[in-house]
Amino acid sequence: MIDSNFNSLHPRAIKGILLFNQKEYFEAHEELEIAWRDEKNKVRELYQGILQVGVAYYHIQRRNYAGGKIMLERSAKWLASFPNMIFDMNIQKLKSDSDLVYKTLMQLGPENIANFNPILFNPIEIHGEEK
């Protein structure tokens, strides 16, 4: 089982998650991908799931309905096996937040993606010391 604090993550993953929380989704993707490539154990699937949520949000911002939909579906599969809290991160909230984004996107459909409210793009909650 993987269980540790936020600061024990790959340094590039930490940077990517902090960029995700600043809504810098493209840059977050770049950092998380480096961490994903370097990692050899199960935590790489966590990086992949977070990375794909960020890519989905990026696609939605750019009004790419299909890209957002596909990435949210993929990210849900990657994140499904992780506990609610891991590495001081509230993964359950990330799952819930991205699920709400997915449901909202489905309700709007491709023809109304311009009406998507980006206020639904919440940061990843990190517990413990200030990040």
Backbone as ProteinMPNN parsed JSONL, in Angstrom:
{"seq_chain_A": "MIDSNFNSLHPRAIKGILLFNQKEYFEAHEELEIAWRDEKNKVRELYQGILQVGVAYYHIQRRNYAGGKIMLERSAKWLASFPNMIFDMNIQKLKSDSDLVYKTLMQLGPENIANFNPILFNPIEIHGEEK", "coords_chain_A": {"N_chain_A": [[0.84, -1.194, 0.0], [0.473, 2.25, -0.742], [1.318, 4.971, 1.112], [1.897, 8.028, 2.333], [3.314, 11.313, 2.917], [2.568, 14.45, 1.246], [4.953, 15.726, 0.479], [6.628, 13.632, -0.105], [6.188, 12.814, -2.642], [7.182, 12.538, -6.118], [9.337, 15.159, -7.11], [8.665, 16.589, -9.462], [6.026, 15.856, -9.764], [4.893, 17.083, -7.539], [5.302, 19.764, -8.253], [3.711, 19.772, -10.572], [1.137, 19.273, -9.503], [0.786, 21.538, -7.919], [0.784, 23.46, -9.956], [-1.539, 22.611, -11.291], [-3.381, 23.314, -9.326], [-3.218, 26.024, -9.564], [-4.531, 26.427, -11.828], [-3.119, 26.103, -14.147], [-3.14, 24.217, -16.409], [-1.95, 23.065, -18.736], [0.812, 23.338, -18.255], [0.932, 21.913, -15.866], [0.383, 19.361, -16.8], [2.729, 18.831, -18.261], [4.707, 18.653, -16.227], [3.679, 16.579, -14.592], [3.709, 14.501, -16.406], [6.439, 14.017, -16.76], [7.086, 13.115, -14.178], [5.459, 10.836, -14.144], [6.675, 9.275, -16.147], [9.143, 8.785, -14.944], [8.505, 7.317, -12.699], [8.126, 4.078, -11.227], [6.366, 2.522, -9.751], [3.015, 1.91, -8.427], [2.109, 4.495, -7.874], [2.441, 5.973, -10.124], [0.1, 5.7, -11.558], [-1.633, 7.324, -10.152], [-0.515, 9.832, -10.704], [-1.035, 9.816, -13.456], [-3.855, 9.842, -13.46], [-4.448, 12.355, -12.246], [-3.125, 14.03, -14.031], [-4.677, 13.58, -16.338], [-7.174, 14.612, -15.581], [-6.5, 17.308, -15.437], [-5.783, 17.75, -18.147], [-8.279, 17.338, -19.308], [-9.707, 19.521, -18.24], [-8.279, 21.572, -19.448], [-8.9, 21.057, -22.164], [-11.663, 21.559, -22.078], [-11.688, 24.276, -21.414], [-10.767, 25.225, -23.817], [-12.847, 24.712, -25.402], [-13.145, 22.149, -26.433], [-15.026, 19.675, -26.686], [-15.093, 16.809, -27.134], [-12.443, 16.067, -26.459], [-12.334, 16.834, -23.74], [-14.346, 15.177, -22.654], [-13.392, 12.531, -23.191], [-10.938, 12.531, -21.775], [-11.828, 12.917, -19.123], [-13.281, 10.569, -18.729], [-11.22, 8.662, -18.928], [-9.546, 9.473, -16.821], [-11.099, 8.925, -14.583], [-11.013, 6.15, -14.474], [-8.282, 5.7, -13.901], [-8.056, 6.901, -11.375], [-9.781, 5.473, -9.785], [-8.905, 3.283, -8.179], [-7.609, 4.348, -6.016], [-7.358, 5.355, -2.567], [-9.571, 7.452, -0.546], [-8.07, 9.464, 0.721], [-4.752, 10.203, 0.113], [-1.26, 10.619, 0.227], [-1.598, 13.008, 1.608], [-3.529, 14.228, 0.08], [-6.836, 14.963, -0.939], [-8.321, 12.757, -2.571], [-10.819, 11.725, -3.011], [-12.41, 14.026, -3.152], [-11.338, 15.181, -5.462], [-12.151, 13.246, -7.317], [-14.961, 13.5, -7.053], [-15.287, 16.195, -7.786], [-14.33, 16.169, -10.462], [-16.165, 14.409, -11.524], [-18.532, 15.906, -11.33], [-17.879, 17.924, -13.13], [-17.788, 16.367, -15.445], [-20.498, 15.451, -15.619], [-21.787, 17.907, -15.93], [-20.661, 18.746, -18.345], [-21.716, 16.753, -20.045], [-24.425, 17.379, -19.874], [-24.473, 19.9, -21.081], [-23.545, 19.378, -23.66], [-21.88, 19.181, -26.902], [-22.62, 21.372, -28.439], [-23.131, 23.447, -26.678], [-20.878, 23.966, -25.177], [-19.485, 26.314, -24.823], [-20.827, 27.584, -22.837], [-19.985, 26.483, -20.504], [-19.187, 26.671, -17.075], [-16.261, 27.643, -15.678], [-15.829, 27.768, -12.966], [-16.248, 25.407, -11.785], [-13.891, 24.031, -11.869], [-12.101, 22.905, -9.554], [-9.412, 23.156, -7.139], [-6.985, 20.64, -6.107], [-7.398, 19.384, -2.964], [-5.065, 19.72, -0.411], [-3.887, 18.449, 2.493], [-2.485, 19.116, 5.758], [0.72, 20.598, 6.17], [1.256, 23.977, 4.907], [1.179, 24.347, 1.404]], "CA_chain_A": [[0.0, 0.0, 0.0], [1.178, 3.519, -0.814], [0.775, 5.928, 2.068], [2.933, 8.921, 2.803], [2.86, 12.696, 2.836], [2.663, 15.143, -0.041], [6.339, 16.054, 0.15], [7.364, 12.439, -0.533], [5.927, 12.583, -4.064], [8.218, 12.961, -7.064], [9.356, 16.635, -7.13], [7.947, 17.116, -10.63], [4.604, 15.66, -9.484], [4.51, 18.166, -6.62], [5.212, 20.985, -9.076], [2.541, 19.63, -11.447], [-0.088, 19.415, -8.71], [0.674, 22.955, -7.557], [0.358, 24.146, -11.184], [-2.948, 22.238, -11.452], [-4.151, 24.129, -8.378], [-3.185, 27.406, -10.067], [-5.273, 26.344, -13.094], [-2.14, 26.085, -15.232], [-3.304, 22.813, -16.73], [-0.972, 22.599, -19.722], [2.092, 23.231, -17.558], [0.78, 20.81, -14.908], [0.515, 18.139, -17.591], [4.136, 18.621, -18.599], [5.417, 18.215, -15.018], [3.165, 15.273, -14.177], [4.147, 13.489, -17.369], [7.824, 13.684, -16.426], [7.024, 12.279, -12.971], [4.857, 9.565, -14.553], [7.688, 8.507, -16.873], [10.213, 8.41, -14.016], [7.997, 6.457, -11.625], [8.006, 2.667, -11.595], [5.356, 1.793, -8.973], [1.602, 2.234, -8.62], [1.839, 5.93, -7.774], [2.404, 6.551, -11.477], [-1.312, 5.739, -11.963], [-2.191, 8.533, -9.528], [-0.042, 10.945, -11.542], [-1.772, 9.728, -14.721], [-5.228, 10.283, -13.232], [-4.456, 13.811, -12.026], [-2.726, 14.605, -15.313], [-5.784, 13.539, -17.288], [-8.183, 15.589, -15.148], [-6.001, 18.609, -15.887], [-5.903, 17.823, -19.613], [-9.714, 17.498, -19.58], [-10.063, 20.912, -17.942], [-7.652, 22.357, -20.511], [-9.726, 20.893, -23.364], [-12.944, 22.244, -21.875], [-11.397, 25.708, -21.535], [-10.563, 25.513, -25.237], [-14.116, 24.325, -26.033], [-12.975, 20.861, -27.104], [-15.946, 18.775, -25.983], [-14.664, 15.407, -27.233], [-11.217, 15.918, -25.688], [-12.689, 16.889, -22.325], [-15.128, 13.978, -22.319], [-12.515, 11.36, -23.209], [-9.965, 12.614, -20.679], [-12.521, 12.697, -17.849], [-13.586, 9.135, -18.637], [-9.957, 7.956, -18.661], [-9.029, 9.818, -15.485], [-11.912, 8.221, -13.579], [-10.491, 4.778, -14.394], [-6.981, 5.733, -13.232], [-8.191, 7.312, -9.975], [-10.743, 4.607, -9.078], [-8.309, 2.354, -7.223], [-6.923, 5.049, -4.928], [-8.213, 5.666, -1.41], [-10.082, 8.827, -0.463], [-6.945, 10.326, 1.08], [-3.427, 9.616, -0.107], [-0.238, 11.656, 0.143], [-2.21, 14.231, 2.142], [-4.44, 14.802, -0.915], [-8.209, 14.484, -0.893], [-8.596, 12.194, -3.893], [-12.275, 11.588, -3.132], [-12.934, 15.314, -3.624], [-10.943, 15.309, -6.862], [-13.059, 12.372, -8.077], [-16.294, 14.128, -7.042], [-15.225, 17.429, -8.58], [-14.227, 15.855, -11.888], [-17.441, 13.803, -11.904], [-19.479, 16.998, -11.547], [-17.488, 18.544, -14.404], [-18.222, 15.435, -16.499], [-21.961, 15.505, -15.726], [-22.137, 19.223, -16.481], [-20.272, 18.715, -19.751], [-22.689, 15.921, -20.752], [-25.689, 18.127, -19.954], [-24.337, 20.986, -22.052], [-23.336, 18.843, -24.999], [-20.864, 19.908, -27.679], [-23.136, 22.63, -28.992], [-23.215, 24.483, -25.639], [-19.684, 23.943, -24.337], [-19.085, 27.701, -24.536], [-21.526, 28.005, -21.618], [-19.441, 25.787, -19.338], [-18.693, 27.593, -16.058], [-14.996, 27.108, -15.157], [-15.789, 27.787, -11.506], [-16.285, 24.004, -11.375], [-12.528, 23.5, -11.859], [-11.588, 23.09, -8.199], [-8.057, 22.642, -6.882], [-6.84, 19.419, -5.318], [-7.181, 19.714, -1.548], [-3.871, 19.143, 0.178], [-3.974, 18.62, 3.943], [-1.194, 19.16, 6.422], [1.384, 21.906, 6.131], [0.976, 24.823, 3.741], [1.878, 23.936, 0.176]], "C_chain_A": [[0.877, 1.247, 0.0], [0.534, 4.454, 0.2], [1.908, 6.762, 2.61], [2.424, 10.347, 2.701], [3.167, 13.311, 1.47], [4.112, 15.36, -0.465], [7.163, 14.836, -0.263], [7.08, 12.073, -1.993], [7.136, 13.006, -4.891], [8.189, 14.499, -7.132], [8.604, 17.235, -8.312], [6.441, 16.926, -10.472], [4.104, 16.753, -8.551], [4.332, 19.458, -7.408], [3.971, 20.939, -9.973], [1.233, 19.822, -10.7], [-0.289, 20.868, -8.291], [0.266, 23.793, -8.771], [-1.113, 23.853, -11.492], [-3.802, 23.145, -10.568], [-4.159, 25.602, -8.745], [-3.9, 27.527, -11.418], [-4.368, 26.501, -14.311], [-2.062, 24.65, -15.742], [-2.309, 22.277, -17.749], [0.379, 22.377, -19.055], [2.069, 22.091, -16.537], [0.97, 19.477, -15.62], [1.978, 17.825, -17.868], [4.912, 18.068, -17.404], [4.977, 16.813, -14.585], [3.586, 14.164, -15.142], [5.596, 13.069, -17.109], [7.852, 12.772, -15.206], [6.489, 10.893, -13.312], [5.896, 8.682, -15.252], [8.795, 7.991, -15.948], [9.783, 7.363, -12.997], [7.829, 5.022, -12.112], [6.919, 1.93, -10.81], [3.956, 2.379, -9.199], [1.286, 3.726, -8.564], [1.814, 6.597, -9.151], [0.962, 6.621, -11.999], [-2.032, 6.937, -11.343], [-1.789, 9.758, -10.343], [-0.821, 10.989, -12.855], [-3.205, 10.239, -14.554], [-5.328, 11.787, -13.05], [-4.121, 14.533, -13.324], [-3.917, 14.669, -16.267], [-6.954, 14.428, -16.872], [-7.772, 16.972, -15.64], [-6.115, 18.79, -17.394], [-7.371, 18.015, -20.003], [-10.133, 18.949, -19.353], [-9.496, 21.852, -19.014], [-8.481, 22.27, -21.79], [-11.049, 21.646, -23.231], [-12.759, 23.754, -21.986], [-11.289, 26.125, -23.001], [-11.756, 25.069, -26.089], [-14.001, 23.056, -26.88], [-13.782, 19.832, -26.306], [-15.431, 17.339, -25.971], [-13.405, 15.162, -26.399], [-11.485, 15.915, -24.193], [-13.403, 15.638, -21.866], [-14.22, 12.753, -22.202], [-11.542, 11.38, -22.028], [-10.621, 12.409, -19.311], [-12.882, 11.229, -17.659], [-12.328, 8.336, -18.301], [-9.463, 8.223, -17.24], [-9.805, 9.086, -14.391], [-11.409, 6.789, -13.396], [-9.161, 4.743, -13.646], [-7.125, 6.025, -11.74], [-9.023, 6.341, -9.138], [-10.114, 3.751, -7.986], [-7.634, 3.033, -6.031], [-7.881, 5.384, -3.8], [-8.623, 7.136, -1.404], [-8.989, 9.84, -0.156], [-5.654, 9.566, 0.816], [-2.441, 10.759, -0.328], [-0.782, 13.017, 0.582], [-3.157, 14.921, 1.157], [-5.806, 14.152, -0.799], [-8.605, 14.01, -2.297], [-10.098, 11.991, -4.091], [-12.89, 12.889, -3.649], [-12.558, 15.546, -5.084], [-11.861, 14.468, -7.746], [-14.455, 13.001, -8.173], [-16.328, 15.372, -7.909], [-15.179, 17.118, -10.069], [-15.495, 15.163, -12.397], [-18.511, 14.871, -12.162], [-19.159, 17.729, -12.85], [-17.978, 17.677, -15.56], [-19.737, 15.513, -16.704], [-22.427, 16.825, -16.328], [-21.823, 19.281, -17.968], [-21.276, 17.906, -20.569], [-24.021, 16.651, -20.908], [-25.623, 19.234, -21.005], [-24.252, 20.465, -23.479], [-22.349, 19.696, -25.775], [-21.335, 21.262, -28.187], [-23.187, 23.765, -27.967], [-21.981, 24.54, -24.734], [-19.192, 25.352, -23.99], [-19.742, 28.213, -23.255], [-21.007, 27.313, -20.362], [-18.849, 26.812, -18.369], [-17.42, 27.023, -15.423], [-14.859, 27.205, -13.636], [-15.809, 26.355, -10.949], [-14.898, 23.357, -11.341], [-11.892, 23.795, -10.501], [-10.159, 22.575, -8.07], [-8.109, 21.318, -6.137], [-6.574, 19.855, -3.879], [-5.962, 18.963, -1.021], [-3.918, 19.467, 1.667], [-2.574, 18.616, 4.547], [-0.594, 20.538, 6.299], [1.034, 22.655, 4.865], [1.82, 24.38, 2.565], [2.071, 25.13, -0.707]], "O_chain_A": [[1.908, 1.285, 0.671], [-0.672, 4.697, 0.143], [2.795, 6.239, 3.285], [1.245, 10.573, 2.43], [3.92, 12.76, 0.667], [4.452, 15.195, -1.636], [8.291, 14.994, -0.73], [7.667, 11.127, -2.52], [8.001, 13.742, -4.416], [7.107, 15.08, -7.204], [7.97, 18.281, -8.174], [5.658, 17.73, -10.978], [3.015, 17.291, -8.749], [3.332, 20.159, -7.25], [3.266, 21.938, -10.119], [0.317, 20.467, -11.209], [-1.413, 21.371, -8.307], [-0.514, 24.736, -8.634], [-1.849, 24.748, -11.907], [-4.82, 23.676, -11.01], [-5.02, 26.35, -8.282], [-3.878, 28.577, -12.06], [-4.797, 26.972, -15.364], [-1.065, 23.956, -15.541], [-1.866, 21.134, -17.628], [1.017, 21.346, -19.266], [3.064, 21.389, -16.363], [1.635, 18.577, -15.107], [2.412, 16.682, -17.725], [5.686, 17.122, -17.549], [5.809, 15.968, -14.252], [3.793, 13.022, -14.731], [5.933, 11.891, -17.229], [8.562, 11.767, -15.199], [7.006, 9.888, -12.824], [5.984, 7.485, -14.978], [9.319, 6.895, -16.147], [10.613, 6.608, -12.492], [7.442, 4.78, -13.255], [6.577, 0.804, -11.172], [3.759, 3.235, -10.061], [0.297, 4.17, -9.146], [1.227, 7.667, -9.314], [0.637, 7.502, -12.795], [-2.943, 7.497, -11.953], [-2.62, 10.617, -10.637], [-1.219, 12.059, -13.314], [-3.71, 10.977, -15.401], [-6.201, 12.426, -13.638], [-4.758, 15.527, -13.674], [-4.14, 15.686, -16.924], [-7.659, 14.949, -17.736], [-8.586, 17.715, -16.19], [-6.5, 19.859, -17.867], [-7.671, 18.77, -20.927], [-10.833, 19.534, -20.18], [-10.155, 22.805, -19.43], [-8.738, 23.288, -22.433], [-11.494, 22.296, -24.177], [-13.587, 24.437, -22.59], [-11.672, 27.234, -23.374], [-11.69, 25.052, -27.318], [-14.669, 22.911, -27.904], [-13.274, 19.208, -25.375], [-15.344, 16.721, -24.91], [-13.315, 14.149, -25.705], [-10.934, 15.095, -23.46], [-13.098, 15.097, -20.802], [-14.284, 12.024, -21.213], [-11.347, 10.364, -21.362], [-10.024, 11.789, -18.431], [-12.798, 10.707, -16.547], [-12.377, 7.427, -17.472], [-9.018, 7.31, -16.546], [-9.225, 8.674, -13.386], [-11.386, 6.279, -12.276], [-8.936, 3.843, -12.837], [-6.396, 5.458, -10.927], [-8.972, 6.387, -7.909], [-10.747, 3.518, -6.957], [-7.141, 2.353, -5.131], [-9.059, 5.663, -4.028], [-8.09, 7.951, -2.157], [-8.981, 10.942, -0.705], [-5.491, 8.425, 1.248], [-2.759, 11.746, -0.992], [-0.456, 14.046, -0.01], [-3.546, 16.069, 1.372], [-5.92, 12.945, -0.588], [-9.151, 14.772, -3.095], [-10.594, 12.077, -5.215], [-13.789, 12.859, -4.489], [-13.369, 16.051, -5.86], [-12.298, 14.925, -8.802], [-15.054, 13.029, -9.248], [-17.27, 15.585, -8.671], [-15.903, 17.73, -10.854], [-15.858, 15.311, -13.564], [-19.3, 14.751, -13.099], [-20.067, 18.108, -13.59], [-18.52, 18.189, -16.539], [-20.205, 15.629, -17.837], [-23.352, 16.854, -17.14], [-22.614, 19.797, -18.758], [-21.654, 18.32, -21.665], [-24.669, 16.553, -21.951], [-26.589, 19.476, -21.728], [-24.826, 21.051, -24.397], [-22.018, 20.805, -25.357], [-20.538, 22.187, -28.344], [-23.278, 24.931, -28.352], [-22.041, 25.104, -23.642], [-18.546, 25.543, -22.959], [-19.261, 29.174, -22.655], [-21.533, 27.533, -19.271], [-18.108, 27.707, -18.775], [-17.488, 26.026, -14.705], [-13.855, 26.757, -13.084], [-15.44, 26.12, -9.799], [-14.751, 22.245, -10.834], [-11.227, 24.816, -10.327], [-9.745, 21.672, -8.797], [-9.148, 20.928, -5.605], [-5.635, 20.607, -3.613], [-5.845, 17.746, -1.165], [-3.982, 20.635, 2.05], [-1.611, 18.171, 3.923], [-1.312, 21.538, 6.321], [0.581, 22.072, 3.881], [3.006, 24.078, 2.701], [2.639, 25.01, -1.793]]}, "name": "protein", "num_of_chains": 1, "seq": "MIDSNFNSLHPRAIKGILLFNQKEYFEAHEELEIAWRDEKNKVRELYQGILQVGVAYYHIQRRNYAGGKIMLERSAKWLASFPNMIFDMNIQKLKSDSDLVYKTLMQLGPENIANFNPILFNPIEIHGEEK"}
